[in-house]
Amino acid sequence: MENSVKYTTRIAPSPTGKIHLGTVRTAYFNWLTARASGGKFIIRIDDTDLARSEQKHADQFLRSMEWLGLDWDELHYQSKRTEIYNFYANELISKGFAKKDNLHVHLDLKEIPKIDFWTDSICGNIPIKADNLLGFDQMTLIKSDGSPIYHFASCVDDILLGTNFIIRGVDHITNTSKHVLLYKLLEKDFPKIAHIGLIRTKNGKMSKRDSESDFQSYIDNGYDPDAILNFVGRLCWGPRIDDKSTAILTKDDMVRLFLAGGKMNSKDSMFDINKLNSFDRKYKARKNPRLPKVENV
């Protein structure tokens, strides 16, 4: 990846439950990309699900970022941007692309713009398939309670906040075709995008039901924050030179290597608690010289 572009990245947690370890991993990748390029890292709280969103979960995420030492340049709550989404929904109505019915706004397309593919920075060209666009021509933009749907709000915010590199999990690949077309309707160029692999356990994709996914538990159990970053930083990313010299990578090391000296990948990574515990022992020994020396991970 080139280093000459200043990237504006974001992490967009939904405050509907406990913070997932995978969300923290993706936040770290976006933070690293912004810091490595001299750009901006934005936190956007996606709290448009009015029934399920709770401020305590947003607060927990922000505290987690502070605990890890991942600073941010801007903080936005989607629930406070309703007028913005309404403005852009009305723009689409005025262009004949949408209409308002029964208190909600939806697309009303005679035909869907013809785009054959979009390009992922990791996976290459991804074809836009018909089944990715089922219902897109009549897709709701603003629900009857006045809140926007995820696809519309996310695209509008990425455009207005200047997001020019989106890094997220491969589970969002199926959403991206809709987002590419929404950008087209809004007459904006789609940003650089990369989809990274998911974190897996022996039972499959790590879900919120898995105890390992609960990020707060690592704080409560006394894990070293830098050990956690070293651990999650190697989940779907690796340095080009991968040997004992890069086994331990501090935040400064990762900023230096993330774009120019390593690469992300879209293959799922296995969660290995023994590896995390090994990192934890190593960092604690480094920070407390009275502890016994620990060999390199």
Number of C-alpha atoms within 10 A of each C-alpha: 12 8 12 8 13 17 24 24 26 31 23 19 20 21 22 18 16 18 22 21 22 23 19 23 23 24 24 21 28 24 25 25 27 25 23 22 20 15 17 21 25 23 22 21 22 21 23 22 17 11 8 11 18 15 12 13 18 23 12 17 24 18 13 18 18 12 14 19 13 16 15 18 12 12 12 15 15 21 16 10 15 16 12 15 23 18 11 16 25 17 15 20 17 11 11 13 21 22 20 17 9 7 10 16 24 21 22 19 15 10 8 13 12 9 13 11 14 18 15 16 18 14 12 11 12 15 13 19 13 10 9 15 16 11 11 19 17 16 19 21 26 23 14 14 9 16 22 25 16 16 16 20 24 17 21 18 17 20 17 9 16 15 20 19 21 19 21 24 19 16 12 11 16 15 14 19 22 20 17 20 21 20 18 15 15 18 9 13 11 20 16 15 17 21 24 27 19 23 22 16 16 9 8 10 15 20 17 15 9 12 11 17 22 18 20 16 15 15 15 8 8 9 18 21 18 20 24 22 22 21 23 22 23 15 23 23 19 17 19 13 11 10 9 9 9 16 15 18 20 16 18 12 13 24 20 17 20 25 20 15 15 16 15 23 17 16 15 16 19 16 20 13 12 9 12 20 16 16 25 22 19 21 21 19 16 14 10 10 9 9 12 12 13 14 9 11 14
